[in-house]
Amino acid sequence: MGRLQQTLSNVSDDTGRDNGCVGIVGGSVAYPNQPALAGRAALRTGSDHVRAVVPEPIYEVVAGHSPNLLVDRYGHDAFSDGAIERTLEMAEWADAVVIGPGLVDADPDAVREAVDRMETPTVVDALAIEPALEADLSNVILTPSDSEDDPIYEAYGSLEAFSEETGAVVTLTGGVDEIVAAGERIKNETGTSAMTVAGTGDTMAGITASLLGQGTDRREAAELGAWILGKTGELATAEYGPGVVATDVIERIPKAIR
């Protein structure tokens, strides 16, 4: 049995295991649903508890998504210095953290400081990626789309060089998802063209964080996260065709893992 197949088998057989807690920092008035999508994906991947920490104005929106999500708030309209300590408290509770889904209008310095100070394995997504490039990334997986990776190329020349110099792992999402770790690039072989639908990036972040929280190392979490997302997309597309939406994908995560 291959390395990823063995890891997938371990995720599937969770009898008697602590499946970890995932914390999510994200959301904004313009994008209130993104942290909830990431949280629902983490729960469907097997996490025991998922807590989203969001801006005050969208607390009720996120809390209303699912009774299975734990939701907390910081008392600001956007992520700033006042949200850092709340984020660090959540990170101490969590086994893995996602920061970035829907996190528009965030203070870049506050994002950088939060990522830099968190010791918990972290998935950095979307608009948190650029400010996080100045933080310690040795415990981080970044999940840029192919329209969000320009700052990495501008600073390091290539994703391979970036992964070698910083110790970060990268899951690059696009027509074909790719994982870059320790200077090596690996193509994921699952997925369909329907996976460009809005919300699948948030779903990827939640799946990957759940795997981290269950004890999977970063490279395997990135590879397996991409495989699971692609397989769920195949299952959802077989049923809905081009009408697939992100929640269709999320609901098929357990079947993909089985």
Beta strands, then each sheet from edge to edge (+ up, - down):
strand 1: 21-25
strand 2: 49-55
strand 3: 70-74
strand 4: 96-99
strand 5: 122-125
strand 6: 140-143
strand 7: 169-172
strand 8: 178-181
strand 9: 184-187
sheet 1: 3+ 2+ 1+ 4+ 5+ 6+ 7+ 8- 9+
end
